[in-house]
Amino acid sequence: MSQPFSRAEVLDAARRLGFSGAGVVPAQPSPYLDAYFAWVQAGYHAGLYYMDRPDRTARRRDLGEVLAGARSVVSVALDYGALAPEAWLHDPRRGRIAAYAWGMDYHVVLRDRLKRLAADLKRMRHKAMVYVDFGALLERSHGENAGLGFVGKNTLLIHPRRGSTFFLGEIVTTAEFDSYDAPLAPAPSCGRCTRCLAACPTDAFPRPFVLDSNRCISYHTIENAGWTPRRLRARFGNWVFGCDVCQDVCPWNRFAPVSDDAAFPSPPEHRAAPPLRDLLSLTEAGYRARYDGGVVLQIGRERWVRNACIAAGNSGDVGLVGALEGLMMHPAPLIRGHAAWAVWRLAGWGRGHDQLLRRERDDGVLAELAALREGWDDASG
């Protein structure tokens, strides 16, 4: 039997790789497992159907299904906090991007560093698997067990001295360690604060510690590949990728540091809050060139322009109507329909809608036009 691996050595190696926090815990199921399954059973995972797959369920119940002989989980944190002018972020004529997406694609950054950290384990003939925001791990739970923070009412992991603006990653390994970390003590909490719940524009928190993805701006601007609910669009504000509202109002984030990591610098305008006029006219090549190396590319240009149409509809800027009317002739039904909604929001039903209605054959776009023409309540938010 091999000697236990040194916890101090792996944490020191994590610091040298630039991680802002790290901890090691036994490879045990999350104590929140029953709550997670209840969340899925309630349908709060929206269209993320993979979360309910039997193989994923088995892996969450037993990390030995993730990696045979798993004994430990190394959890790491990496700060991404950066600064951008408030005048950009709150300008309704700009499309706002969540702060975690201002820099490089965190999946790539964390995965590369975790592989280097795991290499030490593999040299000692231990198996190790790297996870960054995928797979069957409940990352925040393992991070909490490792002392990286506590789960707040907004469901995010919060550190009392660093806030919640950090990424999480894990290594599942067959290595046994000479000691293990524990949750923060005394245990911090949100106390009676409910600022995040009250501030959510779409009321996506039915109760503390529970997020309903069906109403979440981040879910709809990133994960939802189809039509966004008409009843929610007017509440999206100028968000075009993700949402930071529940973090922006969190008192703990007064202590969130600005990252000194080269992968997450203070952003140029187009990475944080580009003008909506630019987004509505962005070509495929322009989209890829502007956001090369960033996580924004994961949603594709069609969803990107769909989101820009919603933000434009909420902008109050009638100067965008011309660009939106042009998008009402776009080949993609998703863009045509959302552009029609945006024009309706800014200028009401017009000749462009009549023309689109006469030539339209897509059922989704026709449903949009029918709702707008009748002025249904769910079309106005």
C-alpha positions as CSV (number, residue, x, y, z in Angstrom):
1,M,0.0,0.0,0.0
2,S,1.4,3.4,-1.0
3,Q,2.2,6.1,1.5
4,P,-0.4,8.9,2.0
5,F,0.2,11.9,-0.2
6,S,1.2,15.2,1.5
7,R,-1.8,17.6,1.7
8,A,0.7,20.5,2.4
9,E,2.6,19.7,-0.8
10,V,-0.5,19.6,-3.1
11,L,-1.8,22.9,-1.5
12,D,1.6,24.5,-2.0
13,A,1.6,23.3,-5.6
14,A,-1.9,24.8,-6.2
15,R,-0.7,28.2,-4.9
16,R,2.3,28.1,-7.3
17,L,-0.1,27.5,-10.2
18,G,-2.0,30.6,-9.3
19,F,-5.0,29.2,-7.5
20,S,-6.4,31.5,-4.9
21,G,-7.6,28.7,-2.7
22,A,-7.4,24.9,-2.4
23,G,-8.5,22.1,-0.1
24,V,-8.6,18.3,0.1
25,V,-11.5,16.2,1.2
26,P,-12.4,12.5,1.2
27,A,-14.2,11.3,-1.9
28,Q,-17.6,11.1,-0.3
29,P,-21.1,12.0,-1.7
30,S,-22.3,15.5,-1.1
31,P,-24.4,16.1,2.1
32,Y,-26.7,18.1,-0.2
33,L,-27.5,15.1,-2.4
34,D,-31.1,14.7,-1.3
35,A,-31.7,18.4,-1.7
36,Y,-30.2,18.2,-5.2
37,F,-32.4,15.3,-6.3
38,A,-35.5,17.2,-4.9
39,W,-34.4,20.2,-6.9
40,V,-34.3,18.1,-10.1
41,Q,-37.6,16.4,-9.3
42,A,-39.2,19.8,-9.0
43,G,-38.1,20.6,-12.5
44,Y,-35.9,23.5,-11.5
45,H,-33.1,22.3,-13.8
46,A,-35.2,23.5,-16.7
47,G,-33.9,22.1,-20.0
48,L,-30.7,20.7,-18.5
49,Y,-32.0,17.2,-18.9
50,Y,-28.5,15.6,-18.5
51,M,-28.7,16.4,-14.8
52,D,-31.4,13.7,-14.4
53,R,-29.6,11.0,-16.4
54,P,-29.3,7.7,-14.5
55,D,-25.5,7.5,-15.0
56,R,-25.1,11.0,-13.6
57,T,-27.3,10.0,-10.6
58,A,-25.1,7.0,-9.9
59,R,-21.9,9.0,-10.1
60,R,-23.2,11.6,-7.6
61,R,-24.2,8.9,-5.2
62,D,-20.8,7.2,-5.4
63,L,-17.6,9.0,-6.6
64,G,-16.2,5.5,-7.2
65,E,-18.5,5.5,-10.3
66,V,-16.5,8.6,-11.5
67,L,-13.1,7.0,-10.9
68,A,-12.7,3.5,-9.6
69,G,-11.0,3.5,-6.3
70,A,-11.5,7.2,-5.7
71,R,-10.4,8.3,-2.2
72,S,-10.0,12.0,-2.3
73,V,-11.1,15.2,-4.0
74,V,-8.9,18.2,-4.4
75,S,-10.9,21.4,-4.8
76,V,-9.4,24.6,-6.1
77,A,-10.6,28.2,-6.4
78,L,-9.4,30.9,-8.9
79,D,-10.4,34.5,-8.6
80,Y,-11.8,36.3,-11.7
81,G,-12.8,39.6,-10.2
82,A,-12.1,42.5,-12.6
83,L,-13.1,46.2,-13.0
84,A,-15.1,47.8,-15.8
85,P,-16.7,51.3,-15.8
86,E,-20.2,51.4,-14.2
87,A,-21.2,53.7,-17.0
88,W,-20.7,50.9,-19.5
89,L,-22.4,48.2,-17.4
90,H,-25.6,50.1,-16.7
91,D,-26.1,51.8,-20.1
92,P,-29.2,50.2,-21.6
93,R,-27.8,50.8,-25.0
94,R,-25.1,48.3,-24.3
95,G,-25.3,44.6,-24.0
96,R,-23.9,43.5,-20.6
97,I,-21.8,40.4,-20.2
98,A,-21.3,38.6,-16.8
99,A,-18.0,39.4,-15.3
100,Y,-16.8,35.8,-15.3
101,A,-16.8,35.9,-19.1
102,W,-14.7,39.0,-19.5
103,G,-11.4,37.2,-19.7
104,M,-10.2,33.9,-21.2
105,D,-12.4,30.7,-21.2
106,Y,-12.1,29.5,-17.6
107,H,-12.7,25.9,-18.7
108,V,-9.4,26.0,-20.6
109,V,-7.5,28.0,-18.0
110,L,-8.5,25.8,-15.0
111,R,-8.3,22.5,-16.9
112,D,-4.7,23.2,-18.0
113,R,-3.6,24.1,-14.5
114,L,-5.4,21.2,-12.8
115,K,-3.7,18.8,-15.3
116,R,-0.4,20.1,-14.1
117,L,-1.4,19.7,-10.5
118,A,-2.7,16.2,-11.2
119,A,0.6,15.3,-12.8
120,D,2.3,15.1,-9.4
121,L,-0.3,12.6,-8.3
122,K,0.1,10.5,-11.4
123,R,3.9,10.5,-11.0
124,M,3.2,8.7,-7.7
125,R,1.2,6.1,-9.6
126,H,-2.2,7.5,-8.5
127,K,-5.1,7.9,-10.9
128,A,-6.6,11.3,-11.2
129,M,-9.4,12.9,-13.2
130,V,-9.8,16.7,-13.7
131,Y,-13.2,18.4,-13.6
132,V,-14.1,22.0,-14.5
133,D,-17.8,22.7,-14.6
134,F,-18.8,19.5,-16.2
135,G,-19.4,15.9,-15.1
136,A,-21.4,14.7,-12.1
137,L,-19.6,16.5,-9.3
138,L,-21.5,18.9,-7.1
139,E,-18.7,21.4,-7.1
140,R,-19.9,23.9,-4.6
141,S,-20.6,21.2,-2.0
142,H,-17.2,19.7,-2.3
143,G,-15.7,23.2,-2.2
144,E,-17.6,24.0,1.0
145,N,-16.4,20.8,2.6
146,A,-12.9,21.8,1.7
147,G,-13.2,25.2,3.4
148,L,-13.4,27.3,0.3
149,G,-16.5,29.0,1.4
150,F,-20.2,28.4,2.3
151,V,-23.2,28.0,0.1
152,G,-25.3,31.2,0.2
153,K,-28.9,31.9,-0.3
154,N,-28.2,32.7,-4.0
155,T,-26.8,29.1,-4.3
156,L,-23.2,30.3,-4.9
157,L,-20.2,29.5,-2.9
158,I,-19.1,32.5,-0.8
159,H,-15.9,33.0,1.1
160,P,-16.3,35.6,4.0
161,R,-13.0,37.3,3.0
162,R,-13.1,36.8,-0.8
163,G,-16.8,37.0,-1.8
164,S,-18.1,34.8,-4.6
165,T,-16.2,35.9,-7.7
166,F,-14.1,32.8,-8.2
167,F,-14.2,29.7,-10.3
168,L,-14.1,26.1,-9.0
169,G,-12.3,23.0,-10.2
170,E,-11.6,19.6,-8.9
171,I,-9.3,16.6,-9.1
172,V,-10.8,13.2,-8.2
173,T,-8.0,10.9,-7.3
174,T,-7.2,7.5,-5.9
175,A,-4.6,9.1,-3.7
176,E,-5.0,9.1,0.1
177,F,-3.7,12.2,1.9
178,D,-2.0,12.5,5.3
179,S,-4.7,14.9,6.4
180,Y,-7.9,16.5,5.1
181,D,-9.5,19.9,5.2
182,A,-12.9,20.8,6.8
183,P,-15.6,23.4,6.3
184,L,-15.0,26.9,7.6
185,A,-15.4,27.2,11.4
186,P,-17.2,28.9,12.9
187,A,-19.6,28.4,10.1
188,P,-20.4,31.7,8.3
189,S,-23.8,32.3,6.7
190,C,-26.0,34.8,5.1
191,G,-27.8,35.5,8.3
192,R,-31.1,37.3,7.8
193,C,-29.9,39.0,4.6
194,T,-32.1,38.4,1.5
195,R,-30.8,41.1,-0.8
196,C,-30.0,38.6,-3.6
197,L,-33.5,37.1,-3.5
198,A,-35.2,40.5,-3.6
199,A,-32.9,41.9,-6.3
200,C,-33.4,39.0,-8.8
201,P,-35.1,40.7,-11.8
202,T,-37.0,37.5,-12.8
203,D,-37.8,36.2,-9.3
204,A,-35.8,33.1,-9.9
205,F,-35.4,32.2,-6.2
206,P,-38.6,30.5,-5.0
207,R,-37.0,30.3,-1.6
208,P,-33.5,30.7,-0.1
209,F,-30.9,28.3,-1.4
210,V,-33.1,27.2,-4.3
211,L,-32.7,28.6,-7.9
212,D,-35.4,28.0,-10.5
213,S,-33.5,27.8,-13.8
214,N,-36.7,28.2,-15.7
215,R,-36.7,31.9,-14.6
216,C,-33.0,32.5,-14.5
217,I,-31.4,35.1,-16.9
218,S,-28.1,33.2,-16.9
219,Y,-29.9,30.0,-18.0
220,H,-31.9,31.7,-20.7
221,T,-29.0,33.7,-22.2
222,I,-26.5,30.8,-22.1
223,E,-28.1,27.3,-21.8
224,N,-31.5,27.8,-23.5
225,A,-31.0,27.2,-27.2
226,G,-34.6,28.0,-28.1
227,W,-37.2,30.6,-27.5
228,T,-37.0,32.7,-24.4
229,P,-40.2,33.1,-22.4
230,R,-42.1,36.2,-23.5
231,R,-43.2,36.9,-19.9
232,L,-39.6,37.3,-18.8
233,R,-37.9,39.1,-21.6
234,A,-38.8,42.6,-20.4
235,R,-37.0,41.7,-17.1
236,F,-33.7,40.7,-18.8
237,G,-32.6,44.4,-18.9
238,N,-29.4,44.7,-21.0
239,W,-27.9,41.2,-20.1
240,V,-26.7,39.4,-23.2
241,F,-24.6,36.7,-21.5
242,G,-25.2,35.6,-18.0
243,C,-26.2,37.7,-15.0
244,D,-24.4,39.1,-12.0
245,V,-27.3,40.7,-10.1
246,C,-27.3,38.3,-7.1
247,Q,-23.6,38.8,-6.8
248,D,-23.6,42.5,-7.3
249,V,-25.9,43.1,-4.3
250,C,-24.2,40.5,-2.0
251,P,-22.6,42.2,1.0
252,W,-19.8,39.6,1.1
253,N,-18.6,40.8,-2.3
254,R,-17.4,44.0,-0.7
255,F,-14.3,41.9,0.1
256,A,-14.0,40.3,-3.4
257,P,-10.5,41.0,-4.7
258,V,-9.6,42.1,-8.1
259,S,-7.8,39.2,-9.8
260,D,-4.1,39.7,-10.6
261,D,-4.2,36.7,-12.9
262,A,-3.2,37.5,-16.5
263,A,-6.1,35.4,-17.8
264,F,-8.7,37.7,-16.2
265,P,-7.7,41.3,-16.7
266,S,-9.9,44.4,-16.6
267,P,-11.7,44.1,-19.9
268,P,-11.9,46.2,-23.0
269,E,-15.4,47.6,-23.9
270,H,-16.4,44.8,-26.2
271,R,-15.7,42.1,-23.6
272,A,-17.8,43.7,-20.9
273,A,-20.6,45.8,-22.4
274,P,-20.4,46.4,-26.1
275,P,-22.9,48.8,-27.8
276,L,-26.0,46.9,-28.9
277,R,-25.8,48.5,-32.3
278,D,-22.5,46.6,-32.8
279,L,-23.9,43.3,-31.6
280,L,-27.0,43.4,-33.9
281,S,-24.7,43.8,-36.9
282,L,-22.0,41.4,-35.9
283,T,-21.0,38.9,-38.5
284,E,-20.0,35.3,-37.8
285,A,-16.4,36.2,-38.5
286,G,-16.6,39.3,-36.4
287,Y,-18.2,37.4,-33.5
288,R,-15.4,34.9,-33.5
289,A,-12.6,37.5,-33.8
290,R,-14.0,39.7,-31.0
291,Y,-14.4,36.8,-28.5
292,D,-11.6,34.5,-29.5
293,G,-10.4,32.5,-26.5
294,G,-13.5,33.5,-24.4
295,V,-16.4,31.6,-23.0
296,V,-18.9,33.8,-24.9
297,L,-18.2,31.7,-28.0
298,Q,-19.9,28.6,-26.4
299,I,-23.4,29.8,-27.2
300,G,-22.8,30.6,-30.9
301,R,-23.8,33.7,-32.9
302,E,-27.4,32.8,-33.3
303,R,-28.1,32.8,-29.6
304,W,-25.8,35.8,-29.2
305,V,-27.9,37.9,-31.6
306,R,-31.1,36.6,-30.1
307,N,-29.9,37.9,-26.7
308,A,-28.9,41.2,-28.3
309,C,-32.4,41.6,-29.7
310,I,-34.0,41.2,-26.3
311,A,-31.6,43.7,-24.8
312,A,-32.3,46.1,-27.7
313,G,-36.1,45.7,-27.0
314,N,-35.4,46.7,-23.4
315,S,-33.1,49.6,-24.3
316,G,-35.7,52.3,-25.1
317,D,-33.5,53.3,-28.0
318,V,-35.7,53.7,-31.1
319,G,-32.6,54.3,-33.1
320,L,-32.1,50.5,-33.0
321,V,-35.4,49.8,-34.8
322,G,-33.8,49.9,-38.3
323,A,-31.2,47.3,-37.4
324,L,-33.8,45.1,-35.8
325,E,-36.1,45.4,-38.8
326,G,-33.2,44.1,-40.9
327,L,-32.9,41.1,-38.6
328,M,-36.6,40.4,-39.1
329,M,-35.5,39.0,-42.5
330,H,-32.7,36.9,-41.0
331,P,-32.5,33.2,-42.1
332,A,-32.7,32.0,-38.5
333,P,-36.3,31.8,-37.2
334,L,-35.0,32.4,-33.6
335,I,-33.5,35.7,-34.7
336,R,-36.5,36.8,-36.8
337,G,-38.9,36.2,-34.0
338,H,-36.9,37.9,-31.2
339,A,-36.2,40.8,-33.5
340,A,-39.9,41.2,-34.2
341,W,-40.5,41.3,-30.4
342,A,-37.8,43.9,-30.0
343,V,-39.3,46.2,-32.7
344,W,-42.7,45.8,-31.1
345,R,-41.3,46.8,-27.7
346,L,-39.7,49.9,-29.1
347,A,-42.2,51.0,-31.7
348,G,-45.3,48.9,-31.6
349,W,-46.8,46.8,-34.4
350,G,-45.7,48.1,-37.8
351,R,-45.4,47.5,-41.5
352,G,-42.4,45.2,-41.0
353,H,-44.5,42.9,-38.8
354,D,-47.3,42.7,-41.5
355,Q,-44.7,41.9,-44.2
356,L,-43.1,39.2,-42.0
357,L,-46.5,37.7,-41.2
358,R,-47.4,37.4,-44.9
359,R,-44.2,35.5,-45.8
360,E,-43.5,33.6,-42.6
361,R,-43.8,29.8,-42.5
362,D,-42.0,28.9,-39.2
363,D,-44.4,27.9,-36.4
364,G,-42.3,29.5,-33.7
365,V,-42.1,32.9,-35.5
366,L,-45.8,32.7,-36.3
367,A,-46.6,32.2,-32.6
368,E,-44.5,35.2,-31.7
369,L,-46.3,37.4,-34.2
370,A,-49.7,36.1,-33.1
371,A,-48.8,37.1,-29.5
372,L,-47.6,40.5,-30.5
373,R,-50.5,41.3,-32.7
374,E,-53.0,40.5,-30.0
375,G,-51.0,42.4,-27.4
376,W,-51.0,39.4,-25.0
377,D,-49.9,40.2,-21.5
378,D,-47.1,37.7,-21.7
379,A,-45.7,39.6,-24.7
380,S,-45.1,42.7,-22.7
381,G,-43.4,41.2,-19.7
